Amino acid sequence: MIARAVHERRALASVIGVPQASLEAARALARWAGAIGEPHLAIAAWEGCAALDDAPSSWLGLADAALAAGDARRAFEAAARACAHPAATRADRDRAALASARACLCGGLDEDARAWLRTLSRETEPEVARMAGVIEEALGRRR
């Protein structure tokens, strides 16, 4: 049953019957862990959320937590999962591109970071645009 759900890309939570309130509680725990400066706990919580609901928002939460923990590889992989997800919106893809750019910046891959920033849509959210500007400034200082 679980293998079929994975193959069909259905959320594990729907297969095993996890109530929506429990998923929301798990997401709240993940956000709380990140907010209090516990990135490794946040990573564990976001990994659980992603395993249960396979939603772009869970993968993006995992990418942010991994960046906070200094794990650029894990952040990049989570951002890629969010970006490639069939349910990803333009805003999700922009946030994933920003997380990918941040991961590349952490890894010293400046040209890759610039390439990710160029993929942002013109109508991106203000916070994403602000962070993209911060990254561009950092890249400019490295030249």
CNS distance restraints for C-alpha pairs under 8 A (distance, minus, plus):
assign (resid   1 and name CA) (resid   5 and name CA) 6.31 0.50 0.50
assign (resid   1 and name CA) (resid  15 and name CA) 7.70 0.50 0.50
assign (resid   2 and name CA) (resid   6 and name CA) 6.24 0.50 0.50
assign (resid   2 and name CA) (resid  12 and name CA) 7.00 0.50 0.50
assign (resid   2 and name CA) (resid  15 and name CA) 7.06 0.50 0.50
assign (resid   3 and name CA) (resid   7 and name CA) 6.15 0.50 0.50
assign (resid   4 and name CA) (resid   8 and name CA) 6.06 0.50 0.50
assign (resid   5 and name CA) (resid   9 and name CA) 5.84 0.50 0.50
assign (resid   5 and name CA) (resid  10 and name CA) 4.95 0.50 0.50
assign (resid   5 and name CA) (resid  11 and name CA) 6.99 0.50 0.50
assign (resid   5 and name CA) (resid  12 and name CA) 6.77 0.50 0.50
assign (resid   5 and name CA) (resid  15 and name CA) 6.93 0.50 0.50
assign (resid   6 and name CA) (resid  10 and name CA) 6.00 0.50 0.50
assign (resid   6 and name CA) (resid  11 and name CA) 7.47 0.50 0.50
assign (resid   6 and name CA) (resid  12 and name CA) 7.44 0.50 0.50
assign (resid  10 and name CA) (resid  14 and name CA) 7.31 0.50 0.50
assign (resid  10 and name CA) (resid  15 and name CA) 7.54 0.50 0.50
assign (resid  10 and name CA) (resid  54 and name CA) 7.93 0.50 0.50
assign (resid  11 and name CA) (resid  15 and name CA) 6.75 0.50 0.50
assign (resid  11 and name CA) (resid  51 and name CA) 7.81 0.50 0.50
assign (resid  11 and name CA) (resid  52 and name CA) 6.00 0.50 0.50
assign (resid  11 and name CA) (resid  53 and name CA) 4.67 0.50 0.50
assign (resid  11 and name CA) (resid  54 and name CA) 5.68 0.50 0.50
assign (resid  12 and name CA) (resid  16 and name CA) 6.23 0.50 0.50
assign (resid  12 and name CA) (resid  51 and name CA) 6.86 0.50 0.50
assign (resid  12 and name CA) (resid  52 and name CA) 4.86 0.50 0.50
assign (resid  12 and name CA) (resid  53 and name CA) 6.13 0.50 0.50
assign (resid  12 and name CA) (resid  54 and name CA) 7.80 0.50 0.50
assign (resid  13 and name CA) (resid  17 and name CA) 5.57 0.50 0.50
assign (resid  13 and name CA) (resid  18 and name CA) 4.80 0.50 0.50
assign (resid  13 and name CA) (resid  19 and name CA) 7.67 0.50 0.50
assign (resid  13 and name CA) (resid  52 and name CA) 4.81 0.50 0.50
assign (resid  13 and name CA) (resid  53 and name CA) 5.73 0.50 0.50
assign (resid  14 and name CA) (resid  18 and name CA) 6.39 0.50 0.50
assign (resid  14 and name CA) (resid  53 and name CA) 7.82 0.50 0.50
assign (resid  18 and name CA) (resid  22 and name CA) 6.65 0.50 0.50
assign (resid  18 and name CA) (resid  23 and name CA) 7.22 0.50 0.50
assign (resid  19 and name CA) (resid  23 and name CA) 6.72 0.50 0.50
assign (resid  20 and name CA) (resid  24 and name CA) 6.25 0.50 0.50
assign (resid  21 and name CA) (resid  25 and name CA) 6.17 0.50 0.50
assign (resid  22 and name CA) (resid  26 and name CA) 6.23 0.50 0.50
assign (resid  23 and name CA) (resid  27 and name CA) 6.27 0.50 0.50
assign (resid  23 and name CA) (resid  49 and name CA) 6.93 0.50 0.50
assign (resid  23 and name CA) (resid  52 and name CA) 7.87 0.50 0.50
assign (resid  23 and name CA) (resid  53 and name CA) 7.82 0.50 0.50
assign (resid  24 and name CA) (resid  28 and name CA) 6.11 0.50 0.50
assign (resid  25 and name CA) (resid  29 and name CA) 6.17 0.50 0.50
assign (resid  26 and name CA) (resid  30 and name CA) 6.26 0.50 0.50
assign (resid  26 and name CA) (resid  45 and name CA) 6.67 0.50 0.50
assign (resid  26 and name CA) (resid  46 and name CA) 7.93 0.50 0.50
assign (resid  26 and name CA) (resid  48 and name CA) 7.86 0.50 0.50
assign (resid  26 and name CA) (resid  49 and name CA) 6.48 0.50 0.50
assign (resid  27 and name CA) (resid  31 and name CA) 6.21 0.50 0.50
assign (resid  27 and name CA) (resid  45 and name CA) 7.39 0.50 0.50
assign (resid  27 and name CA) (resid  46 and name CA) 7.03 0.50 0.50
assign (resid  27 and name CA) (resid  49 and name CA) 6.60 0.50 0.50
assign (resid  27 and name CA) (resid  58 and name CA) 7.77 0.50 0.50
assign (resid  28 and name CA) (resid  32 and name CA) 6.02 0.50 0.50
assign (resid  29 and name CA) (resid  33 and name CA) 6.08 0.50 0.50
assign (resid  29 and name CA) (resid  42 and name CA) 7.65 0.50 0.50
assign (resid  29 and name CA) (resid  45 and name CA) 6.87 0.50 0.50
assign (resid  30 and name CA) (resid  34 and name CA) 6.39 0.50 0.50
assign (resid  30 and name CA) (resid  41 and name CA) 7.38 0.50 0.50
assign (resid  30 and name CA) (resid  42 and name CA) 4.69 0.50 0.50
assign (resid  30 and name CA) (resid  43 and name CA) 7.44 0.50 0.50
assign (resid  30 and name CA) (resid  44 and name CA) 7.94 0.50 0.50
assign (resid  30 and name CA) (resid  45 and name CA) 4.93 0.50 0.50
assign (resid  30 and name CA) (resid  46 and name CA) 5.71 0.50 0.50
assign (resid  30 and name CA) (resid  61 and name CA) 7.95 0.50 0.50
assign (resid  31 and name CA) (resid  35 and name CA) 6.13 0.50 0.50
assign (resid  31 and name CA) (resid  42 and name CA) 6.88 0.50 0.50
assign (resid  31 and name CA) (resid  61 and name CA) 7.89 0.50 0.50
assign (resid  32 and name CA) (resid  36 and name CA) 6.25 0.50 0.50
assign (resid  32 and name CA) (resid  42 and name CA) 7.74 0.50 0.50
assign (resid  33 and name CA) (resid  37 and name CA) 6.46 0.50 0.50
assign (resid  33 and name CA) (resid  38 and name CA) 5.13 0.50 0.50
assign (resid  33 and name CA) (resid  39 and name CA) 6.58 0.50 0.50
assign (resid  33 and name CA) (resid  41 and name CA) 5.98 0.50 0.50
assign (resid  33 and name CA) (resid  42 and name CA) 4.92 0.50 0.50
assign (resid  34 and name CA) (resid  38 and name CA) 5.46 0.50 0.50
assign (resid  34 and name CA) (resid  39 and name CA) 5.32 0.50 0.50
assign (resid  34 and name CA) (resid  41 and name CA) 7.68 0.50 0.50
assign (resid  34 and name CA) (resid  42 and name CA) 5.30 0.50 0.50
assign (resid  34 and name CA) (resid  65 and name CA) 6.50 0.50 0.50
assign (resid  38 and name CA) (resid  42 and name CA) 6.24 0.50 0.50
assign (resid  39 and name CA) (resid  43 and name CA) 6.01 0.50 0.50
assign (resid  39 and name CA) (resid  65 and name CA) 5.38 0.50 0.50
assign (resid  39 and name CA) (resid  66 and name CA) 6.99 0.50 0.50
assign (resid  39 and name CA) (resid  68 and name CA) 5.92 0.50 0.50
assign (resid  39 and name CA) (resid  69 and name CA) 5.32 0.50 0.50
assign (resid  40 and name CA) (resid  44 and name CA) 6.35 0.50 0.50
assign (resid  40 and name CA) (resid  65 and name CA) 7.47 0.50 0.50
assign (resid  40 and name CA) (resid  66 and name CA) 7.79 0.50 0.50
assign (resid  40 and name CA) (resid  69 and name CA) 6.55 0.50 0.50
assign (resid  41 and name CA) (resid  45 and name CA) 6.19 0.50 0.50
assign (resid  42 and name CA) (resid  46 and name CA) 5.99 0.50 0.50
assign (resid  42 and name CA) (resid  62 and name CA) 7.56 0.50 0.50
assign (resid  42 and name CA) (resid  65 and name CA) 5.90 0.50 0.50
assign (resid  43 and name CA) (resid  47 and name CA) 5.98 0.50 0.50
assign (resid  43 and name CA) (resid  62 and name CA) 5.68 0.50 0.50
assign (resid  43 and name CA) (resid  65 and name CA) 5.46 0.50 0.50
assign (resid  43 and name CA) (resid  66 and name CA) 6.27 0.50 0.50
assign (resid  44 and name CA) (resid  48 and name CA) 6.33 0.50 0.50
assign (resid  45 and name CA) (resid  49 and name CA) 6.32 0.50 0.50
assign (resid  46 and name CA) (resid  50 and name CA) 6.04 0.50 0.50
assign (resid  46 and name CA) (resid  58 and name CA) 5.97 0.50 0.50
assign (resid  46 and name CA) (resid  59 and name CA) 7.31 0.50 0.50
assign (resid  46 and name CA) (resid  61 and name CA) 6.15 0.50 0.50
assign (resid  46 and name CA) (resid  62 and name CA) 5.04 0.50 0.50
assign (resid  46 and name CA) (resid  65 and name CA) 7.94 0.50 0.50
assign (resid  47 and name CA) (resid  51 and name CA) 6.09 0.50 0.50
assign (resid  47 and name CA) (resid  58 and name CA) 7.70 0.50 0.50
assign (resid  47 and name CA) (resid  59 and name CA) 7.84 0.50 0.50
assign (resid  47 and name CA) (resid  62 and name CA) 6.44 0.50 0.50
assign (resid  48 and name CA) (resid  52 and name CA) 6.19 0.50 0.50
assign (resid  49 and name CA) (resid  53 and name CA) 5.97 0.50 0.50
assign (resid  49 and name CA) (resid  54 and name CA) 7.33 0.50 0.50
assign (resid  49 and name CA) (resid  58 and name CA) 5.90 0.50 0.50
assign (resid  50 and name CA) (resid  54 and name CA) 4.58 0.50 0.50
assign (resid  50 and name CA) (resid  55 and name CA) 6.38 0.50 0.50
assign (resid  50 and name CA) (resid  58 and name CA) 5.04 0.50 0.50
assign (resid  50 and name CA) (resid  59 and name CA) 5.96 0.50 0.50
assign (resid  50 and name CA) (resid  62 and name CA) 7.99 0.50 0.50
assign (resid  53 and name CA) (resid  58 and name CA) 7.67 0.50 0.50
assign (resid  54 and name CA) (resid  58 and name CA) 6.84 0.50 0.50
assign (resid  54 and name CA) (resid  59 and name CA) 7.41 0.50 0.50
assign (resid  55 and name CA) (resid  59 and name CA) 6.64 0.50 0.50
assign (resid  55 and name CA) (resid  82 and name CA) 7.47 0.50 0.50
assign (resid  55 and name CA) (resid  85 and name CA) 7.73 0.50 0.50
assign (resid  55 and name CA) (resid  87 and name CA) 7.58 0.50 0.50
assign (resid  56 and name CA) (resid  60 and name CA) 6.12 0.50 0.50
assign (resid  56 and name CA) (resid  81 and name CA) 7.41 0.50 0.50
assign (resid  56 and name CA) (resid  82 and name CA) 4.39 0.50 0.50
assign (resid  56 and name CA) (resid  83 and name CA) 7.36 0.50 0.50
assign (resid  56 and name CA) (resid  85 and name CA) 6.39 0.50 0.50
assign (resid  56 and name CA) (resid  87 and name CA) 7.15 0.50 0.50
assign (resid  56 and name CA) (resid  88 and name CA) 5.84 0.50 0.50
assign (resid  56 and name CA) (resid  92 and name CA) 6.73 0.50 0.50
assign (resid  57 and name CA) (resid  61 and name CA) 6.08 0.50 0.50
assign (resid  57 and name CA) (resid  82 and name CA) 7.25 0.50 0.50
assign (resid  57 and name CA) (resid  92 and name CA) 7.34 0.50 0.50
assign (resid  58 and name CA) (resid  62 and name CA) 6.19 0.50 0.50
assign (resid  59 and name CA) (resid  63 and name CA) 6.20 0.50 0.50
assign (resid  59 and name CA) (resid  78 and name CA) 5.15 0.50 0.50
assign (resid  59 and name CA) (resid  79 and name CA) 6.35 0.50 0.50
assign (resid  59 and name CA) (resid  81 and name CA) 6.50 0.50 0.50
assign (resid  59 and name CA) (resid  82 and name CA) 5.29 0.50 0.50
assign (resid  60 and name CA) (resid  64 and name CA) 6.24 0.50 0.50
assign (resid  60 and name CA) (resid  78 and name CA) 6.56 0.50 0.50
assign (resid  60 and name CA) (resid  79 and name CA) 5.86 0.50 0.50
assign (resid  60 and name CA) (resid  82 and name CA) 6.14 0.50 0.50
assign (resid  60 and name CA) (resid  92 and name CA) 7.83 0.50 0.50
assign (resid  60 and name CA) (resid  95 and name CA) 7.32 0.50 0.50
assign (resid  60 and name CA) (resid  96 and name CA) 6.48 0.50 0.50
assign (resid  60 and name CA) (resid  99 and name CA) 7.86 0.50 0.50
assign (resid  61 and name CA) (resid  65 and name CA) 6.19 0.50 0.50
assign (resid  62 and name CA) (resid  66 and name CA) 6.02 0.50 0.50
assign (resid  62 and name CA) (resid  75 and name CA) 6.88 0.50 0.50
assign (resid  62 and name CA) (resid  78 and name CA) 6.26 0.50 0.50
assign (resid  63 and name CA) (resid  67 and name CA) 6.21 0.50 0.50
assign (resid  63 and name CA) (resid  74 and name CA) 6.87 0.50 0.50
assign (resid  63 and name CA) (resid  75 and name CA) 3.97 0.50 0.50
assign (resid  63 and name CA) (resid  76 and name CA) 6.77 0.50 0.50
assign (resid  63 and name CA) (resid  77 and name CA) 7.70 0.50 0.50
assign (resid  63 and name CA) (resid  78 and name CA) 5.15 0.50 0.50
assign (resid  63 and name CA) (resid  79 and name CA) 5.66 0.50 0.50
assign (resid  63 and name CA) (resid  99 and name CA) 6.57 0.50 0.50
assign (resid  64 and name CA) (resid  68 and name CA) 6.28 0.50 0.50
assign (resid  64 and name CA) (resid  75 and name CA) 6.73 0.50 0.50
assign (resid  64 and name CA) (resid  99 and name CA) 6.93 0.50 0.50
assign (resid  65 and name CA) (resid  69 and name CA) 6.29 0.50 0.50
assign (resid  65 and name CA) (resid  75 and name CA) 7.67 0.50 0.50
assign (resid  66 and name CA) (resid  70 and name CA) 6.18 0.50 0.50
assign (resid  66 and name CA) (resid  71 and name CA) 5.01 0.50 0.50
assign (resid  66 and name CA) (resid  72 and name CA) 6.71 0.50 0.50
assign (resid  66 and name CA) (resid  74 and name CA) 6.06 0.50 0.50
assign (resid  66 and name CA) (resid  75 and name CA) 5.02 0.50 0.50
assign (resid  67 and name CA) (resid  71 and name CA) 5.57 0.50 0.50
assign (resid  67 and name CA) (resid  72 and name CA) 5.85 0.50 0.50
assign (resid  67 and name CA) (resid  75 and name CA) 5.76 0.50 0.50
assign (resid  67 and name CA) (resid  99 and name CA) 7.97 0.50 0.50
assign (resid  67 and name CA) (resid 102 and name CA) 7.70 0.50 0.50
assign (resid  67 and name CA) (resid 103 and name CA) 6.80 0.50 0.50
assign (resid  70 and name CA) (resid 106 and name CA) 7.82 0.50 0.50
assign (resid  71 and name CA) (resid  75 and name CA) 6.27 0.50 0.50
assign (resid  72 and name CA) (resid  76 and name CA) 6.04 0.50 0.50
assign (resid  72 and name CA) (resid 103 and name CA) 4.64 0.50 0.50
assign (resid  72 and name CA) (resid 104 and name CA) 7.24 0.50 0.50
assign (resid  72 and name CA) (resid 106 and name CA) 6.42 0.50 0.50
assign (resid  72 and name CA) (resid 107 and name CA) 6.66 0.50 0.50
assign (resid  73 and name CA) (resid  77 and name CA) 6.24 0.50 0.50
assign (resid  73 and name CA) (resid 103 and name CA) 7.12 0.50 0.50
assign (resid  74 and name CA) (resid  78 and name CA) 6.12 0.50 0.50
assign (resid  75 and name CA) (resid  79 and name CA) 6.07 0.50 0.50
assign (resid  75 and name CA) (resid  99 and name CA) 7.00 0.50 0.50
assign (resid  75 and name CA) (resid 100 and name CA) 7.19 0.50 0.50
assign (resid  75 and name CA) (resid 103 and name CA) 6.31 0.50 0.50
assign (resid  76 and name CA) (resid  80 and name CA) 6.12 0.50 0.50
assign (resid  76 and name CA) (resid  99 and name CA) 6.97 0.50 0.50
assign (resid  76 and name CA) (resid 100 and name CA) 5.17 0.50 0.50
assign (resid  76 and name CA) (resid 103 and name CA) 5.85 0.50 0.50
assign (resid  76 and name CA) (resid 104 and name CA) 7.86 0.50 0.50
assign (resid  77 and name CA) (resid  81 and name CA) 6.36 0.50 0.50
assign (resid  78 and name CA) (resid  82 and name CA) 6.33 0.50 0.50
assign (resid  79 and name CA) (resid  83 and name CA) 6.09 0.50 0.50
assign (resid  79 and name CA) (resid  96 and name CA) 4.68 0.50 0.50
assign (resid  79 and name CA) (resid  97 and name CA) 7.18 0.50 0.50
assign (resid  79 and name CA) (resid  99 and name CA) 6.20 0.50 0.50
assign (resid  79 and name CA) (resid 100 and name CA) 6.12 0.50 0.50
assign (resid  80 and name CA) (resid  84 and name CA) 6.06 0.50 0.50
assign (resid  80 and name CA) (resid  96 and name CA) 6.83 0.50 0.50
assign (resid  80 and name CA) (resid 100 and name CA) 7.62 0.50 0.50
assign (resid  81 and name CA) (resid  85 and name CA) 6.02 0.50 0.50
assign (resid  82 and name CA) (resid  88 and name CA) 6.62 0.50 0.50
assign (resid  82 and name CA) (resid  92 and name CA) 7.02 0.50 0.50
assign (resid  82 and name CA) (resid  93 and name CA) 7.08 0.50 0.50
assign (resid  82 and name CA) (resid  96 and name CA) 6.29 0.50 0.50
assign (resid  83 and name CA) (resid  88 and name CA) 6.32 0.50 0.50
assign (resid  83 and name CA) (resid  92 and name CA) 6.74 0.50 0.50
assign (resid  83 and name CA) (resid  93 and name CA) 4.82 0.50 0.50
assign (resid  83 and name CA) (resid  96 and name CA) 5.63 0.50 0.50
assign (resid  83 and name CA) (resid  97 and name CA) 7.52 0.50 0.50
assign (resid  84 and name CA) (resid  88 and name CA) 7.20 0.50 0.50
assign (resid  88 and name CA) (resid  92 and name CA) 5.47 0.50 0.50
assign (resid  88 and name CA) (resid  93 and name CA) 6.39 0.50 0.50
assign (resid  89 and name CA) (resid  93 and name CA) 6.24 0.50 0.50
assign (resid  90 and name CA) (resid  94 and name CA) 6.15 0.50 0.50
assign (resid  90 and name CA) (resid 121 and name CA) 7.69 0.50 0.50
assign (resid  91 and name CA) (resid  95 and name CA) 6.19 0.50 0.50
assign (resid  91 and name CA) (resid 124 and name CA) 6.55 0.50 0.50
assign (resid  91 and name CA) (resid 125 and name CA) 7.02 0.50 0.50
assign (resid  92 and name CA) (resid  96 and name CA) 6.08 0.50 0.50
assign (resid  93 and name CA) (resid  97 and name CA) 6.05 0.50 0.50
assign (resid  94 and name CA) (resid  98 and name CA) 6.18 0.50 0.50
assign (resid  94 and name CA) (resid 119 and name CA) 7.62 0.50 0.50
assign (resid  94 and name CA) (resid 120 and name CA) 5.30 0.50 0.50
assign (resid  94 and name CA) (resid 121 and name CA) 6.76 0.50 0.50
assign (resid  94 and name CA) (resid 124 and name CA) 6.65 0.50 0.50
assign (resid  94 and name CA) (resid 128 and name CA) 7.38 0.50 0.50
assign (resid  95 and name CA) (resid  99 and name CA) 6.19 0.50 0.50
assign (resid  95 and name CA) (resid 128 and name CA) 6.58 0.50 0.50
assign (resid  96 and name CA) (resid 100 and name CA) 6.08 0.50 0.50
assign (resid  97 and name CA) (resid 101 and name CA) 6.11 0.50 0.50
assign (resid  97 and name CA) (resid 116 and name CA) 5.48 0.50 0.50
assign (resid  97 and name CA) (resid 117 and name CA) 6.69 0.50 0.50
assign (resid  97 and name CA) (resid 119 and name CA) 6.91 0.50 0.50
assign (resid  97 and name CA) (resid 120 and name CA) 6.74 0.50 0.50
assign (resid  98 and name CA) (resid 102 and name CA) 6.18 0.50 0.50
assign (resid  98 and name CA) (resid 116 and name CA) 6.95 0.50 0.50
assign (resid  98 and name CA) (resid 117 and name CA) 6.55 0.50 0.50
assign (resid  98 and name CA) (resid 120 and name CA) 7.78 0.50 0.50
assign (resid  98 and name CA) (resid 128 and name CA) 7.04 0.50 0.50
assign (resid  98 and name CA) (resid 131 and name CA) 7.77 0.50 0.50
assign (resid  98 and name CA) (resid 132 and name CA) 6.68 0.50 0.50
assign (resid  99 and name CA) (resid 103 and name CA) 6.13 0.50 0.50
assign (resid 100 and name CA) (resid 104 and name CA) 6.15 0.50 0.50
assign (resid 100 and name CA) (resid 113 and name CA) 7.13 0.50 0.50
assign (resid 100 and name CA) (resid 116 and name CA) 6.63 0.50 0.50
assign (resid 101 and name CA) (resid 105 and name CA) 6.08 0.50 0.50
assign (resid 101 and name CA) (resid 112 and name CA) 7.08 0.50 0.50
assign (resid 101 and name CA) (resid 113 and name CA) 4.10 0.50 0.50
assign (resid 101 and name CA) (resid 114 and name CA) 6.97 0.50 0.50
assign (resid 101 and name CA) (resid 115 and name CA) 7.86 0.50 0.50
assign (resid 101 and name CA) (resid 116 and name CA) 5.33 0.50 0.50
assign (resid 101 and name CA) (resid 117 and name CA) 6.33 0.50 0.50
assign (resid 101 and name CA) (resid 135 and name CA) 7.90 0.50 0.50
assign (resid 102 and name CA) (resid 106 and name CA) 6.23 0.50 0.50
assign (resid 102 and name CA) (resid 113 and name CA) 6.85 0.50 0.50
assign (resid 102 and name CA) (resid 135 and name CA) 7.24 0.50 0.50
assign (resid 103 and name CA) (resid 107 and name CA) 6.31 0.50 0.50
assign (resid 103 and name CA) (resid 113 and name CA) 7.79 0.50 0.50
assign (resid 104 and name CA) (resid 108 and name CA) 6.16 0.50 0.50
assign (resid 104 and name CA) (resid 109 and name CA) 4.84 0.50 0.50
assign (resid 104 and name CA) (resid 110 and name CA) 6.51 0.50 0.50
assign (resid 104 and name CA) (resid 112 and name CA) 6.21 0.50 0.50
assign (resid 104 and name CA) (resid 113 and name CA) 5.12 0.50 0.50
assign (resid 105 and name CA) (resid 109 and name CA) 5.64 0.50 0.50
assign (resid 105 and name CA) (resid 110 and name CA) 5.65 0.50 0.50
assign (resid 105 and name CA) (resid 113 and name CA) 5.80 0.50 0.50
assign (resid 105 and name CA) (resid 135 and name CA) 7.88 0.50 0.50
assign (resid 105 and name CA) (resid 139 and name CA) 7.89 0.50 0.50
assign (resid 109 and name CA) (resid 113 and name CA) 6.24 0.50 0.50
assign (resid 110 and name CA) (resid 114 and name CA) 6.27 0.50 0.50
assign (resid 110 and name CA) (resid 139 and name CA) 6.65 0.50 0.50
assign (resid 111 and name CA) (resid 115 and name CA) 6.21 0.50 0.50
assign (resid 112 and name CA) (resid 116 and name CA) 6.30 0.50 0.50
assign (resid 113 and name CA) (resid 117 and name CA) 6.33 0.50 0.50
assign (resid 114 and name CA) (resid 118 and name CA) 6.34 0.50 0.50
assign (resid 114 and name CA) (resid 136 and name CA) 7.56 0.50 0.50
assign (resid 114 and name CA) (resid 139 and name CA) 7.99 0.50 0.50
assign (resid 115 and name CA) (resid 119 and name CA) 6.82 0.50 0.50
assign (resid 116 and name CA) (resid 120 and name CA) 7.30 0.50 0.50
assign (resid 117 and name CA) (resid 132 and name CA) 6.67 0.50 0.50
assign (resid 120 and name CA) (resid 124 and name CA) 6.73 0.50 0.50
assign (resid 124 and name CA) (resid 128 and name CA) 6.48 0.50 0.50
assign (resid 124 and name CA) (resid 129 and name CA) 6.31 0.50 0.50
assign (resid 125 and name CA) (resid 129 and name CA) 6.24 0.50 0.50
assign (resid 126 and name CA) (resid 130 and name CA) 6.07 0.50 0.50
assign (resid 127 and name CA) (resid 131 and name CA) 6.21 0.50 0.50
assign (resid 128 and name CA) (resid 132 and name CA) 6.06 0.50 0.50
assign (resid 129 and name CA) (resid 133 and name CA) 6.24 0.50 0.50
assign (resid 130 and name CA) (resid 134 and name CA) 6.47 0.50 0.50
assign (resid 131 and name CA) (resid 135 and name CA) 6.30 0.50 0.50
assign (resid 132 and name CA) (resid 136 and name CA) 6.13 0.50 0.50
assign (resid 133 and name CA) (resid 137 and name CA) 6.16 0.50 0.50
assign (resid 134 and name CA) (resid 138 and name CA) 6.31 0.50 0.50
assign (resid 135 and name CA) (resid 139 and name CA) 6.14 0.50 0.50
assign (resid 136 and name CA) (resid 140 and name CA) 6.05 0.50 0.50
assign (resid 137 and name CA) (resid 141 and name CA) 6.35 0.50 0.50
assign (resid 138 and name CA) (resid 142 and name CA) 6.58 0.50 0.50
assign (resid 139 and name CA) (resid 143 and name CA) 6.80 0.50 0.50
